[in-house]
Amino acid sequence: MSAPGSTGGPRRIGPSQPPAVVLKEPTPRGFAVALAILGLTIAQLILAVLAPDVPQFHGTLFYARLICYPVLMIATPVVWWIARRRVGSTRPMPWAGFALIMLPFLIDVSANALDAYNSASWWHPVVQFVDWFLLGLGAGVLLLRGAIRQPWVLGLLVTGIGAVLAICWEIGHWYALVRGGAAADVAYTNTLTDETLGTLGATTAGILFWVWRARRSRKTPAGKRSHLHVVKD
């Protein structure tokens, strides 16, 4: 029998609700890829510095690359993170774009480790085009975060950024590796060729973004498109 004043039902012991489950946000896949690219690049640079007697590492200034490459690879994410904090944005970091920008550095270091530049005459022009194509894709992914609506503007921006970076890279390459060296007599031709291939790679990426944005705009209903209006005083 139940005691006087009791409800007669079973007594519930403990909290009435189950404990809350704390969910941890998964690490973005792009971040993992970017971190792997950075780690592999640094590991190969350290190996090259520790083994300077390997023939393919002669004259490649790997000790300078050990400093410059990691700095260049993390520069864009760091600047983006600082700007993101200043504006109070909560949007995730565009790690896929950062990974694409980092990838050419890994390709360059890996190709030097495998002696691809000396063993295959076709490698240098091909990788010159591919590297700047990847950089253009990375720049395009970052530009998609902006308010750019016109496809042609997006395409031209990707091309222009790639062309400027190609010029800056060749200036640095000439100053560090070519100036006053044995290859100075052919430096002009090689520099023009590399700048052209780099610009073509970035232009290809720009065209792809142009076409992709144009097709996506045609599929979007007119009522849902965002337009920029010019207000005249």
C-alpha positions in Angstrom: 0.0 0.0 0.0 1.0 3.6 -0.6 1.9 5.8 2.3 -0.7 8.5 3.2 -0.2 11.6 1.0 1.6 9.7 -1.7 0.4 9.7 -5.3 0.7 5.9 -5.6 2.9 6.1 -8.7 6.5 5.1 -9.0 9.0 7.6 -7.8 11.5 9.0 -10.4 15.0 9.1 -9.1 17.6 11.5 -10.7 17.1 14.3 -13.2 13.9 14.5 -15.2 15.8 15.1 -18.5 18.7 13.3 -20.0 22.0 15.2 -19.9 22.7 17.5 -22.9 25.0 16.1 -25.5 27.8 18.5 -26.5 28.4 18.3 -30.3 31.7 19.2 -31.6 31.8 20.9 -35.0 33.7 18.7 -37.5 36.9 20.0 -38.9 36.4 21.4 -42.4 37.7 19.0 -45.1 39.4 21.9 -46.9 41.4 22.7 -43.7 42.7 19.2 -43.4 43.8 19.2 -47.1 45.5 22.6 -46.7 47.2 21.5 -43.6 48.5 18.3 -45.3 49.8 20.4 -48.3 51.6 22.7 -45.9 53.1 19.9 -43.9 54.3 17.9 -46.9 55.9 21.0 -48.4 57.7 21.9 -45.2 58.9 18.3 -44.7 60.4 18.2 -48.2 62.1 21.6 -47.8 63.7 20.4 -44.5 64.8 17.2 -46.2 66.4 19.2 -49.0 68.2 21.5 -46.5 69.5 18.5 -44.6 70.7 16.8 -47.7 72.4 19.5 -49.8 74.7 17.0 -51.6 71.8 15.5 -53.6 72.3 16.7 -57.2 68.8 18.0 -57.9 69.0 20.3 -54.9 72.1 22.1 -56.2 71.5 25.8 -57.0 67.8 25.8 -56.0 68.2 27.9 -52.9 66.2 25.5 -50.7 67.3 27.2 -47.5 65.6 30.4 -48.8 62.5 28.4 -49.9 62.3 26.9 -46.4 61.5 30.4 -45.2 59.7 32.0 -48.1 57.4 29.1 -49.2 55.7 28.5 -45.8 55.3 32.3 -45.3 53.7 32.7 -48.8 51.5 29.7 -48.2 50.0 30.9 -44.9 49.9 34.6 -45.9 46.4 34.4 -47.5 44.7 32.4 -44.7 46.2 34.7 -42.0 45.2 37.9 -43.8 41.7 36.5 -44.4 41.4 35.4 -40.7 42.4 38.9 -39.5 39.9 40.6 -41.8 37.2 38.2 -40.8 37.7 39.0 -37.1 37.7 42.8 -37.8 34.4 42.7 -39.5 32.9 40.1 -37.0 32.1 37.6 -39.7 31.0 34.1 -38.6 31.2 32.5 -42.1 33.6 29.6 -42.3 37.0 30.2 -43.8 37.3 29.3 -47.5 39.8 26.5 -47.0 39.3 25.0 -50.4 40.5 28.2 -52.0 43.5 28.3 -49.7 44.4 24.7 -50.5 44.4 25.5 -54.2 46.7 28.5 -53.6 49.1 26.3 -51.6 49.2 23.4 -54.0 51.6 24.9 -56.5 54.3 25.2 -53.8 54.0 21.5 -53.0 54.1 20.7 -56.7 57.3 22.8 -57.2 59.1 21.3 -54.2 58.1 17.7 -55.1 59.2 18.2 -58.7 62.6 19.4 -57.5 62.9 16.5 -55.2 62.1 14.1 -58.1 64.5 16.0 -60.5 61.6 16.5 -62.9 62.9 19.9 -64.1 66.1 18.4 -65.3 65.0 14.9 -66.4 61.9 16.0 -68.5 62.2 18.9 -70.8 58.4 19.2 -71.1 57.8 19.5 -67.4 58.6 23.1 -66.8 56.2 24.7 -69.4 53.4 22.2 -68.4 53.8 22.9 -64.7 54.0 26.6 -65.3 50.6 26.6 -66.9 49.1 24.2 -64.3 50.4 26.1 -61.3 48.9 29.4 -62.3 45.7 27.6 -63.3 45.5 26.3 -59.7 46.3 29.7 -58.3 43.5 31.2 -60.5 41.0 28.6 -59.3 42.0 29.5 -55.7 41.6 33.2 -56.3 38.2 32.5 -57.9 37.0 30.6 -54.9 38.0 33.5 -52.6 36.3 36.0 -54.9 33.0 34.1 -54.8 32.7 35.3 -51.2 32.4 38.8 -52.4 29.4 40.6 -54.0 30.5 40.0 -57.6 27.4 39.2 -59.7 28.6 39.8 -63.3 30.3 36.7 -64.7 32.6 38.7 -66.9 33.9 40.7 -63.9 34.6 37.5 -62.0 36.5 36.1 -65.0 38.6 39.2 -65.6 39.5 39.6 -62.0 40.7 36.0 -61.8 42.8 36.6 -65.0 44.1 39.9 -63.8 45.1 38.6 -60.4 46.9 35.6 -62.0 48.7 37.8 -64.5 50.0 40.2 -61.7 51.1 37.3 -59.6 52.9 35.8 -62.5 54.8 39.0 -63.1 55.7 39.4 -59.5 56.8 35.8 -59.3 59.1 36.1 -62.3 60.7 39.3 -60.9 61.5 37.4 -57.6 62.7 34.4 -59.6 65.0 36.5 -61.7 66.4 38.3 -58.7 67.0 35.2 -56.6 68.1 32.6 -59.2 68.9 34.2 -62.5 70.5 37.6 -61.8 74.3 37.4 -62.6 74.1 33.6 -63.1 75.1 31.4 -66.1 71.5 31.5 -67.4 71.4 35.3 -67.6 71.8 35.3 -71.4 68.5 33.4 -71.9 66.7 34.9 -68.9 64.7 37.3 -71.1 63.2 34.6 -73.3 62.5 32.3 -70.3 60.9 35.0 -68.3 58.6 36.0 -71.1 57.7 32.4 -71.7 56.9 31.7 -68.1 54.9 34.9 -67.7 52.9 34.0 -70.8 52.2 30.4 -69.6 51.3 31.7 -66.2 48.9 34.2 -67.6 47.4 31.6 -69.9 46.8 29.3 -66.9 45.1 32.1 -64.9 43.1 33.0 -68.0 41.8 29.5 -68.4 40.7 29.5 -64.7 39.0 32.9 -65.3 37.2 31.6 -68.4 35.9 28.6 -66.4 34.6 30.8 -63.6 33.0 33.2 -66.2 31.2 30.3 -67.9 30.2 28.7 -64.6 28.8 31.9 -63.2 27.0 32.7 -66.5 25.3 29.3 -66.6 24.4 29.5 -62.9 22.9 33.0 -63.4 20.7 31.8 -66.3 19.4 29.0 -64.1 18.5 31.3 -61.2 15.0 32.8 -61.4 15.0 36.5 -62.2 13.2 37.3 -58.9 15.9 35.8 -56.8 18.9 37.5 -58.4 20.7 40.3 -56.6 21.3 43.4 -58.6 23.5 46.4 -57.9 21.6 49.7 -58.3 23.4 53.0 -58.9 21.8 55.9 -57.0 22.3 59.3 -58.5 22.1 62.4 -56.4 
